[in-house]
Amino acid sequence: MNKNVFIMDHPLIQHKLSILRDEKTGSKQFRELISEIAMLMCYESTRDLPLVEVETKTPLAVAKTKVLSGRKMAFVPILRAGLGMVDGVLSLIPAARVGHIGMYRDPETHQPVDYYCKLPSDLNERDVFVLDPMLATGGSAIDAVTRIKEFNPKRIKFMCIIAAPEGIEAFSKVHPDVPIYCAGLDDHLNEHCYIVPGLGDAGDRIFGTK
């Protein structure tokens, strides 16, 4: 496995992922689980944030404590399914900015089509987390990160819930410098480029569409 790929094996993440995969899980619970898993993944993927020591006056004395060393962050969901992860990550880092990149997969070519991009104006000062529940062929993630790199952010990380080996391989070839954080690495893509066993179409299950 690529050293830049992190599979999150935390028991809570794995438990919630099992329920997420179940075809009987309805849209309301599916949305809640996506958000909860994203929050837990955000906790794990920010372990390397730098800290600085400060002095804090408690009711009893002055304590030496640690705070984040002024690192600015931004979350960029890939529309539309990536929206399901935003509330979860913002619950941990509410001061982060949020940008949006809109892409859809052409049903014939299975290639991503870019239709919207709105990013924070100071992206060059921020660590960027790109969010998408599924890393299938890798096309949308590759294009989204390529677009974000044009703004010269400090660092980029890609967070997904389910990944296919084909997607990881394709993404890592184009962006070997961008770490991938995912909750589950599945077997393969089928002839329609869906992840197997996967969880179906994440966007449809989040928003209750077909």
GROMACS elastic network, one bead per residue, 0.5 to 0.9 nm:
[ bonds ]
;  ai    aj funct       b0    kb
    1     4     6  0.83706   500
    1     5     6  0.70727   500
    2     5     6  0.54817   500
    2     6     6  0.85863   500
    2   168     6  0.87617   500
    2   169     6  0.86993   500
    2   172     6  0.81533   500
    3     6     6  0.75650   500
    3   179     6  0.85039   500
    4   172     6  0.82891   500
    4   176     6  0.76101   500
    4   177     6  0.78196   500
    4   178     6  0.72627   500
    4   180     6  0.63057   500
    4   181     6  0.85439   500
    5   168     6  0.80801   500
    5   172     6  0.88254   500
    5   179     6  0.58150   500
    5   181     6  0.61131   500
    5   182     6  0.78541   500
    6    45     6  0.87320   500
    6   179     6  0.75564   500
    6   180     6  0.60778   500
    6   182     6  0.63516   500
    6   183     6  0.83810   500
    7   180     6  0.83914   500
    7   181     6  0.61504   500
    7   182     6  0.51668   500
    7   183     6  0.55549   500
    7   184     6  0.64286   500
    7   185     6  0.71728   500
    8    11     6  0.89471   500
    8    13     6  0.73722   500
    8    14     6  0.81005   500
    8    41     6  0.73356   500
    8    44     6  0.77764   500
    8   181     6  0.71832   500
    8   182     6  0.61320   500
    8   184     6  0.73677   500
    9    12     6  0.84764   500
    9    13     6  0.68875   500
    9    14     6  0.63332   500
    9   183     6  0.68718   500
    9   184     6  0.82426   500
   10    13     6  0.53489   500
   10    14     6  0.62861   500
   10    15     6  0.86860   500
   10    40     6  0.86817   500
   10   183     6  0.86271   500
   11    14     6  0.51170   500
   11    15     6  0.60128   500
   11    16     6  0.85840   500
   12    15     6  0.51227   500
   12    16     6  0.61722   500
   12    17     6  0.84427   500
   12    37     6  0.82880   500
   12    40     6  0.81387   500
   13    16     6  0.53199   500
   13    17     6  0.60111   500
   13    18     6  0.87138   500
   13    36     6  0.84394   500
   13    37     6  0.58141   500
   13    38     6  0.89669   500
   13    40     6  0.68166   500
   13    41     6  0.77507   500
   13   183     6  0.68281   500
   14    18     6  0.63007   500
   14    19     6  0.89565   500
   14    37     6  0.88805   500
   14   183     6  0.71245   500
   14   184     6  0.79976   500
   15    18     6  0.53331   500
   15    19     6  0.68231   500
   15    20     6  0.88491   500
   16    19     6  0.52692   500
   16    20     6  0.61642   500
   16    21     6  0.87963   500
   16    33     6  0.64056   500
   16    34     6  0.86329   500
   16    36     6  0.81289   500
   16    37     6  0.69206   500
   17    21     6  0.62395   500
   17    22     6  0.88669   500
   17    33     6  0.77530   500
   17    34     6  0.85296   500
   17    37     6  0.75154   500
   17   161     6  0.81865   500
   17   183     6  0.75309   500
   17   184     6  0.79344   500
   18    21     6  0.53328   500
   18    22     6  0.66868   500
   19    22     6  0.53116   500
   19    23     6  0.87447   500
   19    24     6  0.87992   500
   19    25     6  0.68853   500
   19    30     6  0.83322   500
   19    33     6  0.80730   500
   20    23     6  0.80871   500
   20    25     6  0.66107   500
   20    29     6  0.82062   500
   20    30     6  0.59508   500
   20    33     6  0.64735   500
   20    34     6  0.75937   500
   20   199     6  0.70809   500
   21    24     6  0.86878   500
   21    25     6  0.77229   500
   21    30     6  0.89276   500
   21   197     6  0.85086   500
   21   198     6  0.67702   500
   21   200     6  0.79131   500
   22    25     6  0.55786   500
   22   199     6  0.71952   500
   23    26     6  0.79659   500
   23   199     6  0.74479   500
   23   200     6  0.81943   500
   25    28     6  0.83423   500
   25    29     6  0.64051   500
   25    30     6  0.61879   500
   25   205     6  0.88682   500
   26    29     6  0.56228   500
   26    30     6  0.59146   500
   26    31     6  0.86454   500
   26   205     6  0.74998   500
   26   206     6  0.87222   500
   26   208     6  0.82913   500
   27    31     6  0.60278   500
   27    32     6  0.85589   500
   27   204     6  0.85633   500
   27   205     6  0.54897   500
   27   206     6  0.54186   500
   27   207     6  0.65911   500
   27   208     6  0.56833   500
   28    31     6  0.53591   500
   28    32     6  0.64177   500
   28    33     6  0.87748   500
   28   205     6  0.89671   500
   28   206     6  0.75674   500
   28   207     6  0.86569   500
   28   208     6  0.86638   500
   29    32     6  0.50212   500
   29    33     6  0.60887   500
   29    34     6  0.85794   500
   29   206     6  0.88874   500
   30    33     6  0.51399   500
   30    34     6  0.61581   500
   30    35     6  0.86580   500
   30   202     6  0.89846   500
   30   205     6  0.68227   500
   30   206     6  0.61219   500
   31    34     6  0.51785   500
   31    35     6  0.62937   500
   31    36     6  0.86536   500
   31    84     6  0.62990   500
   31    85     6  0.85604   500
   31   205     6  0.79457   500
   31   206     6  0.52449   500
   31   207     6  0.80149   500
   32    35     6  0.52301   500
   32    36     6  0.61588   500
   32    37     6  0.86346   500
   32    84     6  0.84822   500
   32    88     6  0.88757   500
   33    37     6  0.59561   500
   33    38     6  0.83393   500
   34    37     6  0.53022   500
   34    38     6  0.60796   500
   34    39     6  0.86401   500
   34    84     6  0.61404   500
   34    85     6  0.59691   500
   34    88     6  0.79185   500
   34   133     6  0.79189   500
   34   161     6  0.81496   500
   34   206     6  0.82476   500
   35    38     6  0.51114   500
   35    39     6  0.62250   500
   35    40     6  0.87936   500
   35    84     6  0.61249   500
   35    86     6  0.70990   500
   35    87     6  0.61386   500
   35    89     6  0.75922   500
   36    39     6  0.51143   500
   36    40     6  0.63658   500
   36    41     6  0.86242   500
   36    85     6  0.81859   500
   36    87     6  0.87742   500
   36    88     6  0.57379   500
   36    89     6  0.86378   500
   37    40     6  0.51270   500
   37    41     6  0.60504   500
   37    42     6  0.84884   500
   37    85     6  0.80689   500
   37    88     6  0.75423   500
   37   161     6  0.77256   500
   37   183     6  0.81701   500
   38    41     6  0.50023   500
   38    42     6  0.60027   500
   38    43     6  0.86328   500
   38    84     6  0.86165   500
   38    85     6  0.53728   500
   38    86     6  0.77410   500
   38    87     6  0.84271   500
   38    88     6  0.53926   500
   38    89     6  0.59554   500
   38   131     6  0.88548   500
   38   133     6  0.88062   500
   38   159     6  0.82509   500
   38   160     6  0.83251   500
   38   161     6  0.76887   500
   39    42     6  0.50722   500
   39    43     6  0.63946   500
   39    44     6  0.88956   500
   39    85     6  0.78116   500
   39    86     6  0.87215   500
   39    87     6  0.80889   500
   39    90     6  0.79181   500
   39    91     6  0.71531   500
   39    92     6  0.68186   500
   40    43     6  0.51253   500
   40    44     6  0.65376   500
   40    45     6  0.87704   500
   40    88     6  0.80850   500
   40    89     6  0.82141   500
   41    44     6  0.50861   500
   41    45     6  0.59966   500
   41    46     6  0.85952   500
   41    89     6  0.82557   500
   41   159     6  0.78302   500
   41   160     6  0.89288   500
   41   161     6  0.86070   500
   41   181     6  0.76319   500
   41   182     6  0.77613   500
   41   183     6  0.75979   500
   42    45     6  0.50678   500
   42    46     6  0.61190   500
   42    47     6  0.89041   500
   42    88     6  0.81954   500
   42    89     6  0.58539   500
   42    92     6  0.76109   500
   42    93     6  0.88840   500
   42   159     6  0.83050   500
   43    46     6  0.56961   500
   43    47     6  0.70137   500
   43    89     6  0.83835   500
   43    92     6  0.75623   500
   44    47     6  0.57635   500
   44   181     6  0.88619   500
   45    48     6  0.75434   500
   45    49     6  0.89558   500
   45   157     6  0.84254   500
   45   159     6  0.83735   500
   45   181     6  0.69426   500
   46    49     6  0.55645   500
   47    50     6  0.86105   500
   49    68     6  0.70457   500
   49    69     6  0.81618   500
   49    71     6  0.77562   500
   50    67     6  0.85383   500
   50    68     6  0.60792   500
   50    69     6  0.58795   500
   50    70     6  0.87641   500
   50    71     6  0.78140   500
   51    66     6  0.59490   500
   51    67     6  0.53855   500
   51    70     6  0.85650   500
   52    65     6  0.83418   500
   52    66     6  0.54551   500
   52    67     6  0.56140   500
   52    68     6  0.62166   500
   52    69     6  0.51723   500
   52    70     6  0.87309   500
   53    64     6  0.65502   500
   53    65     6  0.55836   500
   53    67     6  0.65721   500
   53    68     6  0.88876   500
   53    69     6  0.86058   500
   54    63     6  0.82869   500
   54    64     6  0.57585   500
   54    65     6  0.53805   500
   54    66     6  0.59027   500
   54    67     6  0.71723   500
   55    62     6  0.63390   500
   55    63     6  0.55897   500
   55    65     6  0.59629   500
   55    66     6  0.83439   500
   56    61     6  0.84337   500
   56    62     6  0.55395   500
   56    63     6  0.51766   500
   56    64     6  0.63107   500
   56    65     6  0.64652   500
   57    60     6  0.76647   500
   57    61     6  0.58559   500
   57    63     6  0.61593   500
   57    64     6  0.88380   500
   58    61     6  0.53229   500
   58    62     6  0.58874   500
   58    63     6  0.68303   500
   59    62     6  0.84789   500
   66    69     6  0.86623   500
   67    70     6  0.83870   500
   68    71     6  0.65134   500
   71   125     6  0.85182   500
   71   126     6  0.70930   500
   71   127     6  0.74583   500
   72    95     6  0.83749   500
   72    96     6  0.68968   500
   72    97     6  0.85039   500
   72   125     6  0.67215   500
   72   127     6  0.62529   500
   72   128     6  0.88406   500
   73    93     6  0.82997   500
   73    95     6  0.79490   500
   73    96     6  0.50219   500
   73    97     6  0.65822   500
   73    98     6  0.88607   500
   73   123     6  0.85378   500
   73   125     6  0.82904   500
   73   128     6  0.58639   500
   73   129     6  0.77384   500
   74    95     6  0.88286   500
   74    96     6  0.50515   500
   74    98     6  0.55156   500
   74    99     6  0.71630   500
   74   119     6  0.89372   500
   74   120     6  0.77894   500
   74   123     6  0.75164   500
   74   126     6  0.62883   500
   74   127     6  0.61741   500
   74   129     6  0.62682   500
   74   130     6  0.85440   500
   75    86     6  0.74182   500
   75    89     6  0.80705   500
   75    90     6  0.83713   500
   75    96     6  0.68707   500
   75    97     6  0.63323   500
   75    99     6  0.63054   500
   75   100     6  0.83548   500
   75   127     6  0.85780   500
   75   128     6  0.57976   500
   75   130     6  0.60191   500
   75   131     6  0.70769   500
   76    82     6  0.81488   500
   76    83     6  0.88967   500
   76    86     6  0.84055   500
   76    97     6  0.85344   500
   76    98     6  0.57388   500
   76   100     6  0.52683   500
   76   101     6  0.68907   500
   76   119     6  0.76787   500
   76   128     6  0.70349   500
   76   129     6  0.61121   500
   76   131     6  0.59606   500
   76   132     6  0.89166   500
   77    80     6  0.77608   500
   77    81     6  0.78179   500
   77    83     6  0.56744   500
   77    84     6  0.84711   500
   77    85     6  0.75311   500
   77    86     6  0.70200   500
   77    98     6  0.79609   500
   77    99     6  0.70370   500
   77   100     6  0.55575   500
   77   101     6  0.64995   500
   77   102     6  0.84710   500
   77   129     6  0.82342   500
   77   130     6  0.57277   500
   77   132     6  0.60801   500
   78    81     6  0.67868   500
   78    83     6  0.72246   500
   78   100     6  0.63237   500
   78   102     6  0.57646   500
   78   103     6  0.67247   500
   78   130     6  0.72280   500
   78   131     6  0.60840   500
   78   132     6  0.56456   500
   78   140     6  0.78733   500
   78   141     6  0.78564   500
   78   144     6  0.74201   500
   79    82     6  0.54614   500
   79    83     6  0.63037   500
   79   100     6  0.68525   500
   79   101     6  0.59503   500
   79   103     6  0.60831   500
   79   104     6  0.78596   500
   79   116     6  0.86943   500
   79   132     6  0.80132   500
   79   203     6  0.87963   500
   80    83     6  0.58048   500
   80    84     6  0.80457   500
   80   101     6  0.87573   500
   80   102     6  0.69013   500
   80   103     6  0.77420   500
   80   104     6  0.82663   500
   80   132     6  0.86041   500
   80   203     6  0.63187   500
   81    84     6  0.58198   500
   81    85     6  0.79803   500
   81   131     6  0.87676   500
   81   132     6  0.63451   500
   81   133     6  0.65534   500
   81   134     6  0.84119   500
   81   201     6  0.88858   500
   81   202     6  0.60813   500
   81   204     6  0.81609   500
   81   206     6  0.71506   500
   81   207     6  0.84970   500
   82    85     6  0.56299   500
   82    86     6  0.71193   500
   82   130     6  0.85307   500
   82   131     6  0.52901   500
   82   133     6  0.60265   500
   82   134     6  0.86986   500
   82   160     6  0.87244   500
   82   202     6  0.89641   500
   82   203     6  0.81551   500
   83    86     6  0.54008   500
   83    87     6  0.79944   500
   83   100     6  0.87312   500
   83   131     6  0.79895   500
   83   132     6  0.80040   500
   84    87     6  0.71309   500
   84    88     6  0.81707   500
   84   132     6  0.85301   500
   84   133     6  0.80692   500
   84   203     6  0.83526   500
   84   206     6  0.68279   500
   84   207     6  0.89201   500
   85    88     6  0.56623   500
   85    89     6  0.66359   500
   85    90     6  0.88589   500
   85   131     6  0.68176   500
   85   132     6  0.75428   500
   85   133     6  0.74855   500
   86    89     6  0.54633   500
   86    90     6  0.60913   500
   86    91     6  0.85936   500
   86    98     6  0.83160   500
   86   131     6  0.78505   500
   87    90     6  0.51400   500
   87    91     6  0.61096   500
   88    91     6  0.53193   500
   88    92     6  0.72097   500
   89    92     6  0.55200   500
   89    93     6  0.63619   500
   89    94     6  0.79764   500
   90    95     6  0.76536   500
   90    96     6  0.69992   500
   91    94     6  0.57303   500
   93    96     6  0.58063   500
   94    97     6  0.83040   500
   97   119     6  0.87913   500
   97   120     6  0.67188   500
   98   119     6  0.72868   500
   98   120     6  0.70027   500
   99   117     6  0.78416   500
   99   118     6  0.55934   500
   99   120     6  0.58967   500
  100   116     6  0.75223   500
  100   117     6  0.57960   500
  100   118     6  0.52904   500
  100   119     6  0.61961   500
  101   114     6  0.77841   500
  101   115     6  0.79257   500
  101   116     6  0.55417   500
  101   118     6  0.64890   500
  101   119     6  0.78842   500
  101   144     6  0.68229   500
  102   113     6  0.83768   500
  102   114     6  0.59798   500
  102   115     6  0.54087   500
  102   117     6  0.61851   500
  102   118     6  0.88817   500
  102   144     6  0.87624   500
  103   112     6  0.60497   500
  103   113     6  0.52891   500
  103   115     6  0.58070   500
  103   116     6  0.70954   500
  103   140     6  0.66842   500
  103   144     6  0.84184   500
  104   107     6  0.89885   500
  104   111     6  0.82345   500
  104   112     6  0.54876   500
  104   113     6  0.53486   500
  104   114     6  0.69260   500
  104   115     6  0.79290   500
  104   140     6  0.78079   500
  105   108     6  0.85919   500
  105   109     6  0.79784   500
  105   110     6  0.53954   500
  105   111     6  0.54278   500
  105   113     6  0.61110   500
  105   139     6  0.86659   500
  105   140     6  0.78207   500
  106   109     6  0.55416   500
  106   111     6  0.54625   500
  106   112     6  0.62109   500
  106   113     6  0.67043   500
  107   110     6  0.54183   500
  107   111     6  0.80177   500
  107   192     6  0.87288   500
  108   111     6  0.81659   500
  109   112     6  0.86270   500
  110   137     6  0.83358   500
  110   139     6  0.85322   500
  110   192     6  0.80915   500
  110   193     6  0.72864   500
  111   137     6  0.86036   500
  111   139     6  0.63558   500
  111   140     6  0.77602   500
  112   139     6  0.58779   500
  112   140     6  0.52531   500
  112   143     6  0.77706   500
  113   140     6  0.79772   500
  114   117     6  0.80409   500
  114   140     6  0.84126   500
  114   143     6  0.82475   500
  114   144     6  0.85536   500
  117   147     6  0.87887   500
  118   121     6  0.89972   500
  119   122     6  0.85455   500
  119   123     6  0.71885   500
  119   148     6  0.83553   500
  120   123     6  0.54626   500
  121   124     6  0.81199   500
  121   151     6  0.88950   500
  122   125     6  0.56477   500
  122   126     6  0.71345   500
  122   151     6  0.86067   500
  122   153     6  0.85344   500
  123   126     6  0.52092   500
  123   127     6  0.78528   500
  123   128     6  0.77484   500
  123   148     6  0.84507   500
  123   151     6  0.62741   500
  123   152     6  0.71958   500
  123   153     6  0.53710   500
  123   154     6  0.80715   500
  124   127     6  0.82845   500
  124   151     6  0.58053   500
  124   154     6  0.60672   500
  125   152     6  0.83058   500
  125   153     6  0.60227   500
  125   154     6  0.60332   500
  126   153     6  0.55481   500
  126   154     6  0.54269   500
  126   155     6  0.71982   500
  126   156     6  0.88937   500
  127   153     6  0.61851   500
  127   154     6  0.51935   500
  127   156     6  0.59444   500
  127   157     6  0.79717   500
  128   148     6  0.85339   500
  128   153     6  0.67947   500
  128   154     6  0.76124   500
  128   155     6  0.60765   500
  128   157     6  0.62950   500
  128   158     6  0.84305   500
  129   155     6  0.84717   500
  129   156     6  0.58438   500
  129   158     6  0.57163   500
  129   159     6  0.67920   500
  130   141     6  0.80405   500
  130   144     6  0.79910   500
  130   145     6  0.74964   500
  130   156     6  0.73120   500
  130   157     6  0.62171   500
  130   159     6  0.60573   500
  130   160     6  0.84920   500
  131   141     6  0.87375   500
  131   157     6  0.88157   500
  131   158     6  0.62756   500
  131   159     6  0.51212   500
  131   160     6  0.61656   500
  132   135     6  0.71819   500
  132   141     6  0.77521   500
  132   158     6  0.80404   500
  132   159     6  0.65032   500
  132   160     6  0.51131   500
  132   161     6  0.75068   500
  133   159     6  0.75937   500
  133   162     6  0.62519   500
  133   163     6  0.84277   500
  133   182     6  0.87092   500
  133   202     6  0.68152   500
  133   203     6  0.87250   500
  134   138     6  0.87578   500
  134   160     6  0.56271   500
  134   161     6  0.60597   500
  134   162     6  0.50565   500
  134   163     6  0.58623   500
  134   164     6  0.83184   500
  134   195     6  0.81215   500
  134   198     6  0.86902   500
  134   201     6  0.87119   500
  134   202     6  0.72952   500
  135   138     6  0.54219   500
  135   139     6  0.84477   500
  135   140     6  0.83005   500
  135   141     6  0.71728   500
  135   160     6  0.64072   500
  135   161     6  0.80118   500
  135   162     6  0.63140   500
  135   164     6  0.62452   500
  135   165     6  0.89076   500
  135   166     6  0.87906   500
  135   167     6  0.55868   500
  135   168     6  0.72372   500
  135   171     6  0.88710   500
  135   182     6  0.89041   500
  135   195     6  0.83032   500
  136   139     6  0.79094   500
  136   140     6  0.89052   500
  136   162     6  0.81746   500
  136   163     6  0.60019   500
  136   164     6  0.53277   500
  136   165     6  0.81366   500
  136   166     6  0.69960   500
  136   168     6  0.81156   500
  136   188     6  0.86767   500
  136   189     6  0.69823   500
  136   193     6  0.68099   500
  136   194     6  0.65830   500
  136   195     6  0.59155   500
  137   140     6  0.79974   500
  137   141     6  0.88140   500
  137   164     6  0.74815   500
  137   165     6  0.87861   500
  137   166     6  0.60252   500
  137   168     6  0.81306   500
  137   170     6  0.72467   500
  137   171     6  0.84875   500
  137   189     6  0.77907   500
  137   193     6  0.67304   500
  137   194     6  0.84331   500
  137   195     6  0.87586   500
  138   141     6  0.53641   500
  138   142     6  0.59362   500
  138   143     6  0.85854   500
  138   163     6  0.88757   500
  138   164     6  0.86472   500
  138   166     6  0.75233   500
  138   168     6  0.68085   500
  138   169     6  0.82864   500
  138   170     6  0.60161   500
  138   171     6  0.55638   500
  139   142     6  0.52054   500
  139   143     6  0.62033   500
  139   144     6  0.85434   500
  139   167     6  0.77586   500
  139   170     6  0.79577   500
  139   171     6  0.77103   500
  140   143     6  0.52263   500
  140   144     6  0.59913   500
  140   145     6  0.85680   500
  141   144     6  0.50906   500
  141   145     6  0.61006   500
  141   146     6  0.84357   500
  141   158     6  0.79766   500
  141   167     6  0.88939   500
  141   171     6  0.72330   500
  142   145     6  0.53838   500
  142   146     6  0.60924   500
  142   147     6  0.86599   500
  142   170     6  0.80977   500
  142   171     6  0.57185   500
  142   172     6  0.89104   500
  142   174     6  0.70463   500
  142   175     6  0.73559   500
  143   146     6  0.50157   500
  143   147     6  0.61729   500
  143   148     6  0.86536   500
  144   147     6  0.51722   500
  144   148     6  0.62545   500
  144   149     6  0.87039   500
  145   149     6  0.60666   500
  145   150     6  0.88190   500
  145   156     6  0.78531   500
  145   158     6  0.83601   500
  145   175     6  0.80025   500
  145   178     6  0.86686   500
  146   149     6  0.52296   500
  146   150     6  0.68629   500
  146   174     6  0.88109   500
  146   175     6  0.82462   500
  147   150     6  0.55120   500
  147   151     6  0.77036   500
  148   151     6  0.56415   500
  148   152     6  0.72940   500
  148   153     6  0.74700   500
  148   156     6  0.85025   500
  149   152     6  0.51353   500
  149   153     6  0.65876   500
  149   156     6  0.83031   500
  150   153     6  0.83527   500
  152   155     6  0.83486   500
  153   156     6  0.70184   500
  155   178     6  0.79757   500
  156   177     6  0.84180   500
  156   178     6  0.58634   500
  156   179     6  0.76282   500
  157   178     6  0.55379   500
  157   179     6  0.53169   500
  157   180     6  0.63447   500
  157   181     6  0.76401   500
  158   178     6  0.68734   500
  158   179     6  0.62309   500
  158   181     6  0.61876   500
  158   182     6  0.85143   500
  159   179     6  0.85555   500
  159   180     6  0.59977   500
  159   182     6  0.59645   500
  159   183     6  0.89087   500
  160   163     6  0.68988   500
  160   180     6  0.76202   500
  160   181     6  0.62623   500
  160   183     6  0.71539   500
  160   184     6  0.86936   500
  161   181     6  0.79854   500
  161   184     6  0.62434   500
  161   185     6  0.86654   500
  162   182     6  0.60979   500
  162   183     6  0.60812   500
  162   185     6  0.59995   500
  162   186     6  0.69400   500
  162   195     6  0.80646   500
  162   198     6  0.68276   500
  162   199     6  0.83148   500
  163   166     6  0.84057   500
  163   167     6  0.66323   500
  163   168     6  0.68797   500
  163   182     6  0.67296   500
  163   183     6  0.81429   500
  163   184     6  0.63125   500
  163   186     6  0.60633   500
  163   187     6  0.88613   500
  163   188     6  0.89766   500
  163   195     6  0.74057   500
  163   198     6  0.83355   500
  164   167     6  0.52675   500
  164   168     6  0.64368   500
  164   169     6  0.87319   500
  164   184     6  0.87274   500
  164   185     6  0.59301   500
  164   186     6  0.52500   500
  164   187     6  0.63702   500
  164   188     6  0.55367   500
  164   189     6  0.65913   500
  164   194     6  0.89121   500
  164   195     6  0.60056   500
  164   196     6  0.78602   500
  164   198     6  0.86145   500
  165   168     6  0.51603   500
  165   169     6  0.61130   500
  165   170     6  0.86035   500
  165   185     6  0.70484   500
  165   186     6  0.70785   500
  165   187     6  0.69531   500
  165   188     6  0.63177   500
  165   189     6  0.82997   500
  166   169     6  0.52041   500
  166   170     6  0.61609   500
  166   171     6  0.85563   500
  166   188     6  0.69947   500
  166   189     6  0.73265   500
  167   170     6  0.51845   500
  167   171     6  0.59737   500
  167   172     6  0.83715   500
  167   189     6  0.88806   500
  168   171     6  0.52090   500
  168   172     6  0.59068   500
  168   173     6  0.85065   500
  168   180     6  0.79692   500
  169   172     6  0.52719   500
  169   173     6  0.62348   500
  169   174     6  0.89432   500
  170   173     6  0.53423   500
  170   174     6  0.66873   500
  170   175     6  0.86742   500
  171   174     6  0.54500   500
  171   175     6  0.58383   500
  171   176     6  0.75198   500
  171   178     6  0.87767   500
  171   180     6  0.89271   500
  172   175     6  0.50322   500
  172   177     6  0.78580   500
  172   178     6  0.76022   500
  172   179     6  0.84213   500
  172   180     6  0.85575   500
  173   176     6  0.58169   500
  174   177     6  0.88145   500
  175   178     6  0.55970   500
  175   179     6  0.85647   500
  176   179     6  0.75589   500
  182   185     6  0.72212   500
  184   198     6  0.88995   500
  186   189     6  0.87549   500
  186   195     6  0.70043   500
  186   196     6  0.63219   500
  186   197     6  0.65256   500
  186   198     6  0.66724   500
  187   195     6  0.75831   500
  187   196     6  0.59023   500
  187   197     6  0.69168   500
  187   198     6  0.85976   500
  188   193     6  0.88076   500
  188   194     6  0.83273   500
  188   195     6  0.59880   500
  188   196     6  0.55212   500
  188   197     6  0.79379   500
  189   192     6  0.75307   500
  189   193     6  0.50419   500
  189   194     6  0.52444   500
  189   196     6  0.57839   500
  189   197     6  0.87694   500
  190   193     6  0.51675   500
  190   194     6  0.55060   500
  190   195     6  0.66071   500
  190   196     6  0.66157   500
  191   194     6  0.74926   500
  192   195     6  0.89588   500
  194   197     6  0.87185   500
  194   198     6  0.75917   500
  194   200     6  0.74841   500
  194   201     6  0.79830   500
  195   199     6  0.77340   500
  195   200     6  0.77162   500
  196   199     6  0.79090   500
  196   200     6  0.85956   500
  197   200     6  0.83328   500
  198   201     6  0.86678   500
  199   202     6  0.70056   500
  199   205     6  0.88439   500
  200   203     6  0.89460   500
  200   204     6  0.82453   500
  200   205     6  0.76205   500
  201   204     6  0.54339   500
  201   205     6  0.62769   500
  201   206     6  0.86900   500
  201   210     6  0.86893   500
  202   205     6  0.51453   500
  202   206     6  0.60200   500
  202   207     6  0.85676   500
  203   206     6  0.51858   500
  203   207     6  0.61207   500
  203   208     6  0.80343   500
  203   209     6  0.77111   500
  203   210     6  0.89845   500
  204   207     6  0.53753   500
  204   208     6  0.53240   500
  204   210     6  0.55613   500
  205   208     6  0.51867   500
  205   209     6  0.67804   500
  205   210     6  0.81745   500
  206   209     6  0.80371   500
